[in-house]
Amino acid sequence: MTAHVQTKREIQETLAAAGLHPRKRFGQHFLIDGNLMRRLVQSAELGPGDLVLEVGPGTGGLTDLLVGEARHVVCVEIDHRLITLLEDRFRHAENLTLITGDILQSKHRILSEVEKAIRGFVASRDGSVKLVANLPYQAATPLVMNLLVDFPQVRRLCFTVQAEVGERITSKPNCKAYGPLSVLAQTTCTIEVIARIGPRCFWPAPAVDSIMLRMDVRDDSRIAHSELPAFAAFVRSVFEHRRKQLRTVLKNVLDGEIMSRLPVGFDDTRRPEQVSIDEWVTIFRALS
């Protein structure tokens, strides 16, 4: 039986009945296109062994689809007013955990309750942890970074996000959007653009376009997971001076002996945004 997907009118009526409205400070823009919601869930290829993390469930439109596909769903909602609605809507869903709070406990750490749920998940042979969400715009970048760096249990991320953030994730060198998120995401994952989404697919309509992505964590990443915190910190430190030449930046973050390990012929007159993904890995390997 196909799960029902909330329409725009149903979302509006649900909120109105509770005396609620979308809150701008939480970045609440509800995805109202049922076909896109189904496409997002299909892209995650959920199985009965999977734990799903949904951030910003809102009134539960996407959650309806997730609870019917996954072993367990953990939903994190910052707006305590919506938690009451979700608790009533999913009172019979035994495979759902609702958590109230900001998914970001700090810039570099996710909410402790969520961290505990992910680390405590014992995957079956055909199961893993997957992010499937219409992400609040302001949380997207630090959340994706934290999940990739700190949680080897997370194997797939499928989400909608502001187009600007999506461009940072997928951007190639020699582009303004290319930065630490680009390097980390492309080093650790294969990335697919599922759809580009206009404002009218959300309510209230945001002022920007959005993008739907699927990111699969590589099994053959050249950076071991135990090295990712150091790799991410190194890339961030260099990009803090993105307009300077590498020779100048690296001298500020490294000593002379380590600088001598750079590959022969490496062009250190370039700026950080001109260095390819493979070169970032090579530099890190040489300097580690």
Secondary structure, 3 states (H helix, E strand, C coil): CCCCCCCHHHHHHHHHHCCCCCCHHHCCCEECCHHHHHHHHHHHCCCCCCEEEEECCCCCHHHHHHHCCCCEEEEEECCHHHHHHHHHHCCCCCCEEEEECCCEEECCEECHHHHHHHHCCCCCCCCCEEEEEECCHHHHHHHHHHHHHHCCCEEEEEEEEEHHHHHHHHCCCCCCCCCHHHHHHHHHEEEEEEEEECHHHEECCCCCCEEEEEEEECCCCCCCHHHHHHHHHHHHHHHCCCCCCHHHHHHHHCCHHHHCCCCCCCCCCCCHHHCCHHHHHHHHHHHC
